[in-house]
Amino acid sequence: MTGAGSAPVLLALLAAVQFGTALVLTQRALRHAPPAAGARISILASAALLALAALVRVDPTLADARGAAVFAAVGLVFPIAVTRLTFAANRRLGPSLAGALGNLAPLFAVLGAALFLAQLPAPAQIAGLAAIAAGVATLSLAGGTGGARLAGAALALPLAAAAIRGLVQPATQWGLAFWPSPLAAAAIGYLVSAAVALATIRAPRPSGPALAWFAAVGLCNGGAVLTLYAALAEGPVALVAPLVATYPLVTLALARLLPNPAPLPRAALAGIAATVLGVMLLLAG
């Protein structure tokens, strides 16, 4: 691996672990509350945690208005808009196809970094990115499409979510150039998203178990975003974005630890192999 040290690699992989864990927790949490209510709880929990940490750890004398503006703009769409688009995509297309298209986020991230930050990936990184995208898509599609009809308007939902999730990474890295504080970036973004969630999501009073489970989801997602931003402060988007996108491997591994796991289909094994190969190519590049 050239150009970047081991720090962005380790941080990106840690973010993937947290995103994958949050997805497993979400599956359990949805037994206690509908998706919209859960999104509101999890985003508010993340925002509260990050805001408290920022009050303690962020030096306000180092604040930069330009960086803060970029972080706030990111918060208008991430995570709140991505969450709503993902829920809608799952309803229209089923989780498998929606997840496969959503995993195209690294492609948008690398394209955005190339266009706006002049970060051109090496040939080996391009090959690794393609292998990871193919691998995680295969993992998502291993269970089938859930019988969904491939309506053009419905396909736009997960693609829009992937585009937002990908493009916020070079945008955040740009903001970090003005204010190099991943914690400030995560806290400001989540506080803005929390305000949007409070204004747009109406939900009944949640039960105790729903609060507990979705708060845990929020803590994992908030920690994942903070770690992702820390990785972006240390390394290029072309390295960080594909590594973070390997989180379906974590979800799959955690699912294998549950009682009576289903056997892995051949497509899932192929997806794992392609993803691992992609990571190796990415690091070699």
Secondary structure, DSSP 8 states (H G I E B T S, - for coil): --SS-HHHHHHHHHHHHHHHHHHHHHHHHTTTS-HHHHHHHHHHHHHHHHHHHHHHH--GGG--HHHHHHHHHHHTTTTHHHHHHHHHHHHHH-HHHHHHHHTTHHHHHHHHHHHHS-----HHHHHHHHHHHHHHHHHHHTT--TT----HHHHHHHHHHHHHHHHHHHHHHHHHHHS--HHHHHHHHHHHHHHHHHHH-------HHHHHHHHHHHHHHHHHHHHHHHHHHHS-HHHHHHHHTTHHHHHHHHHHTSSS-----HHHHHHHHHHHHHHHHHHH-
